[in-house]
Amino acid sequence: MPWCRQQAADELVREFLRSGSSARNKMMKNWGVIGGIAAAMAAGVYVLWGPITDRKKKRKGMVPGLLNLGNTCFMNSLLQGLAACPSFIRWLEDFSQSSVSLARPETDTRLSRTLLQLLKALSSHEPVEDDVLDAGCLLEALRLHRWHISSFEEQDAHELFHVLTSSLEEERGRRPKVTHLFDMETLEKSVESSEKTISCRSRGPLHPIPSLWRTQHPFHGRLTSYMACKHCERQSPVRYDSFDSLSLSIPAVQWGRPLTLDQCLQHFISSETIKEVECENCTKTQAGEVVNGQVVESQRTTFIKQLKLGKLPQCLCIHLQRLTWSTEGAPIKRQEHVQFSEYLSMDRYKHCSAAQRLQKPRRAPKPSSSDATGDSHDQTVVNGVDPEHHNNNKPLTNGAFSSVFIRSPGLGPQLNLTYDYSSSEYLFRLTAVLVHHGDMHSGHFITYRRGPPSPRSPSPFGLQWLWVSDDSVRKASLQEALSSSAYLLFYERVRSRPGLLAEE
């Protein structure tokens, strides 16, 4: 009982006071020596085992942070986002191995090697010695490509992304040094080191031999554009243009309706009307005719321009344009939240040729709900939004069909909808989200990203989400990432299969 403990303590104090001064000093000296020895042993145990154990426990499932060198949050957030893209890291590894086999100088591949080292350190599941890394070496490597980026000036993460991809393209485009014909020592080494020998058994011309150092990076894709005359319906040849990221403008906000990523994509590929364009087919058809007393020499009609995605990349980078201008010409940042989800099907935005339209039947993913019955199964939900919320509800050509999300947590759990993606050919999964806090003049970049996958997991994607702000790292949830005001979205293409939901 408490009063018994208090009485026993008082008796011990009285006995200590009744003893002599010499005995008291001896007892205090002994206890001081014992206490000092115990404190020294505790300190040694903490120094030898304590920090390492705490660090391993703390870093398990986490990633290192990045040191802010002044105003380098734009670079730190981008590196964390790229580290969550497994296909991009594998491409850098293949590129480095091929550069070594081709005996390329280290200065020609310094950027790719530096970037690979940083991304592997940021995506490793094993605990690292340093909780915070210094990415200043990346700025030094970019200076070799004539990019002088100051660490004390605020920059844009999207612009740095294009600087990295263009610089990697420059490294990839550099042809390796050709060995001199009379350099027999180097030629013999190259023959011994090569695993495969090329032999020709035919007298015909040799086909081009593919090489790893000529492959495109996984963010590379192609846009298709063509024009069609509204009068004669004659279509021009399809034109292909390369892209590394899709820069989507945010449409105007409609009262009572949320903004969605599907609306931004619809606005991006929506058809454009161009008037007063000379049509060669109409001119040939009506050549020599007299209209209003004048001989027709050229016929000008209205054309429809259509933009679509000709080649979808393995890693998809989506940039949401949040810059707008006021009536006075001042830059303003748009703060609206654009709804997006973990899975994205891009089938409806993919260009299909006439041959592909004949070979592929038109099939749409079917949503299934435990509560919905009757006509609800016949309604198509596109990227988590019903058709009345579309920015452009016109039927799309090229045999495309609607895309849907597997789940839409941002729309509310009461819907309880899941979707069958067995028919989706171009399915992407979210890997990272870059967010900018602030206005057009100043701010800060942070990243929501997937953590490294477990070594026993067959999937290259980690399930744990992380919030990273320079050197600060903490665990987050998927819902927190989906609720953020995204500036850059990183998706990676995955295989759609019937058991996709069951594995989650």
HUQUISUL-V29831 format. One record per backbone hydrogen bond with DSSP energy under -0.5 kcal/mol. CO is the residue of the C=O (numbers start at 1). NH is the residue of the N-H. E is the energy in kcal/mol with one decimal. If there is no record, write none. Layout:
<<CO	NH	E> <CO	NH	E>>
This chain:
<<1	5	-1.7> <2	6	-1.9> <3	7	-1.7> <4	8	-2.1> <5	9	-1.9> <6	10	-1.8> <7	11	-1.8> <8	12	-1.8> <9	13	-1.8> <10	14	-2.1> <11	15	-2.3> <12	16	-1.9> <13	17	-1.8> <14	18	-1.8> <15	19	-1.2> <20	24	-2.2> <21	25	-2.5> <22	26	-2.2> <23	27	-2.4> <24	28	-2.4> <25	29	-2.3> <26	30	-2.3> <27	31	-2.5> <28	32	-2.0> <29	33	-2.2> <30	34	-2.6> <31	35	-2.5> <32	36	-2.3> <33	37	-2.4> <34	38	-2.4> <35	39	-2.4> <36	40	-2.3> <37	41	-2.4> <38	42	-2.4> <39	43	-2.3> <40	44	-2.3> <41	45	-2.4> <42	46	-2.2> <43	47	-2.4> <44	48	-2.6> <45	49	-2.6> <45	50	-1.4> <46	51	-1.4> <49	53	-2.2> <50	54	-2.5> <51	55	-2.8> <52	56	-2.7> <53	57	-2.3> <54	58	-2.5> <55	59	-3.0> <56	60	-1.0> <59	62	-2.2> <65	133	-2.7> <67	69	-0.7> <72	76	-2.3> <73	77	-2.5> <74	78	-1.4> <75	79	-2.4> <76	80	-2.0> <77	81	-1.9> <78	82	-2.6> <79	83	-2.0> <80	84	-0.5> <81	84	-0.9> <82	85	-1.7> <84	86	-0.7> <85	89	-1.5> <86	90	-2.3> <87	91	-2.0> <88	92	-2.0> <89	93	-2.0> <90	94	-2.5> <91	95	-2.5> <92	96	-2.3> <93	97	-2.3> <94	98	-2.4> <95	99	-1.8> <96	100	-2.0> <97	101	-2.2> <98	102	-1.5> <99	104	-2.4> <100	103	-1.3> <105	108	-1.0> <105	109	-0.6> <106	109	-0.8> <107	110	-0.6> <109	113	-2.1> <110	114	-2.6> <111	115	-2.7> <112	116	-2.2> <113	117	-2.2> <114	118	-2.0> <115	119	-2.5> <116	120	-2.4> <117	121	-1.7> <118	122	-1.8> <119	123	-0.7> <125	61	-0.6> <131	65	-3.1> <133	67	-3.2> <133	135	-0.6> <135	138	-1.2> <135	139	-0.8> <136	140	-1.6> <137	141	-2.0> <138	142	-2.0> <139	143	-1.2> <140	144	-0.6> <141	144	-0.8> <142	145	-1.2> <142	147	-2.0> <143	146	-1.5> <146	148	-0.7> <147	149	-0.9> <148	150	-0.6> <150	153	-0.8> <151	71	-3.5> <156	160	-1.9> <157	161	-1.9> <158	162	-1.6> <159	163	-1.9> <160	164	-2.5> <161	165	-2.3> <162	166	-2.3> <163	167	-2.0> <164	168	-2.5> <165	169	-2.1> <166	170	-1.7> <167	171	-2.2> <168	172	-2.6> <169	173	-2.1> <170	174	-0.8> <171	174	-0.7> <173	175	-0.6> <180	183	-1.5> <182	184	-1.7> <183	187	-1.9> <184	188	-2.6> <185	189	-2.0> <186	190	-2.3> <187	191	-1.8> <188	192	-2.2> <189	193	-2.4> <190	194	-1.2> <197	199	-0.5> <199	201	-0.5> <208	210	-0.6> <211	214	-1.5> <212	215	-1.6> <217	220	-2.0> <218	314	-0.8> <218	315	-2.6> <221	243	-2.2> <222	310	-1.8> <222	311	-2.2> <223	241	-2.2> <224	308	-2.7> <225	239	-2.8> <226	306	-2.6> <227	236	-3.2> <228	304	-2.7> <229	233	-1.5> <234	229	-2.3> <239	225	-1.8> <241	223	-3.9> <243	221	-2.6> <245	247	-0.7> <246	248	-0.8> <246	319	-3.3> <248	321	-3.0> <249	251	-0.6> <254	257	-2.2> <259	339	-3.1> <260	264	-1.4> <261	265	-2.2> <262	266	-2.7> <263	267	-2.4> <264	268	-1.5> <265	269	-1.8> <266	270	-0.8> <269	307	-0.6> <272	305	-3.3> <274	303	-3.3> <277	301	-2.8> <278	280	-0.6> <279	283	-2.0> <280	284	-2.4> <281	285	-2.2> <282	286	-2.2> <284	287	-0.8> <286	289	-1.7> <289	291	-0.6> <289	296	-2.8> <291	294	-1.4> <294	291	-3.1> <295	297	-0.5> <296	288	-1.1> <298	300	-0.6> <299	279	-2.6> <301	277	-2.7> <302	230	-2.6> <303	274	-2.9> <303	305	-0.5> <304	228	-1.9> <304	306	-0.5> <305	272	-2.5> <306	226	-1.7> <308	224	-3.2> <308	310	-0.7> <309	351	-3.1> <311	222	-2.0> <314	493	-3.0> <315	317	-0.6> <316	318	-0.5> <316	491	-3.0> <317	246	-2.6> <317	319	-0.5> <318	320	-0.5> <318	489	-2.5> <319	248	-3.2> <319	321	-0.7> <320	322	-0.8> <321	250	-0.7> <322	324	-0.5> <322	334	-3.0> <324	332	-3.2> <326	329	-1.4> <330	326	-2.5> <332	324	-2.8> <333	335	-0.5> <336	338	-0.5> <337	259	-0.6> <337	339	-0.6> <339	261	-2.4> <342	430	-2.9> <344	346	-0.5> <344	428	-3.0> <346	349	-0.9> <347	350	-1.2> <349	309	-2.5> <353	357	-2.0> <354	358	-1.4> <355	359	-1.7> <356	360	-2.6> <359	361	-0.5> <361	363	-0.8> <365	367	-0.6> <366	420	-1.3> <368	418	-1.8> <373	376	-1.3> <374	377	-1.2> <375	378	-1.2> <375	379	-0.5> <376	379	-0.6> <379	381	-0.5> <380	382	-0.6> <380	387	-0.6> <381	383	-0.7> <382	385	-1.6> <385	382	-2.4> <386	389	-2.2> <387	390	-1.6> <397	400	-1.3> <402	365	-0.5> <403	383	-1.6> <408	411	-1.5> <409	412	-1.5> <412	415	-1.1> <413	416	-0.6> <416	370	-0.6> <418	368	-2.6> <419	421	-0.6> <421	424	-1.0> <425	427	-0.6> <426	346	-3.1> <427	494	-2.7> <428	344	-2.6> <429	492	-2.4> <431	450	-1.8> <432	490	-2.5> <433	448	-3.1> <434	487	-3.3> <434	488	-1.6> <435	437	-0.5> <435	446	-2.4> <437	444	-2.5> <442	439	-2.0> <444	437	-3.1> <446	435	-2.5> <447	449	-0.5> <447	468	-2.8> <448	433	-3.3> <449	466	-3.1> <451	462	-0.6> <454	457	-1.5> <464	451	-3.4> <465	476	-3.1> <466	449	-2.0> <466	468	-0.5> <467	474	-2.0> <468	447	-2.5> <469	472	-2.3> <470	66	-2.1> <471	473	-0.5> <472	469	-2.7> <474	467	-2.9> <476	465	-0.7> <477	481	-1.7> <478	482	-2.5> <479	483	-1.4> <481	484	-1.1> <484	486	-1.2> <485	436	-0.6> <487	320	-2.1> <488	434	-2.8> <489	318	-2.6> <489	491	-0.5> <490	431	-3.1> <490	432	-1.4> <491	316	-2.9> <492	429	-2.8> <494	427	-0.6> <497	500	-1.7> <499	503	-1.4> <500	504	-0.6> <501	504	-0.7>>
